[in-house]
Amino acid sequence: MKAVAVFMLVLPVMLVSCATTTTECPVCQTKIVEKPVVLKCEPPEVPRAELEIIKQEDSYEERLRKLIKNYGLLKEENILLRRAMEVCK
């Protein structure tokens, strides 16, 4: 009798716990598609920006100055990379 009562209590718990597990939708998952790209020409070499290293012991003003300078250098590098990509279009 006790075994039947325990079984009657355990069975619904097991069924509910299995019903609440989520399954990933295969359509919703991110897909990465890699395709070979044919280059019409060899793109010109673009030098990497020489960024200033921001140290923990730098003052607030020094960190801000370095961040602004690094931003400008990366912006220039980005412009050069875009021009290099346009060469091969």
Secondary structure as GFF3:
##gff-version 3
##sequence-region A 1 89
A	DSSP	alpha_helix	2	19	.	.	.	ID=ss1
A	DSSP	alpha_helix	60	87	.	.	.	ID=ss2
###
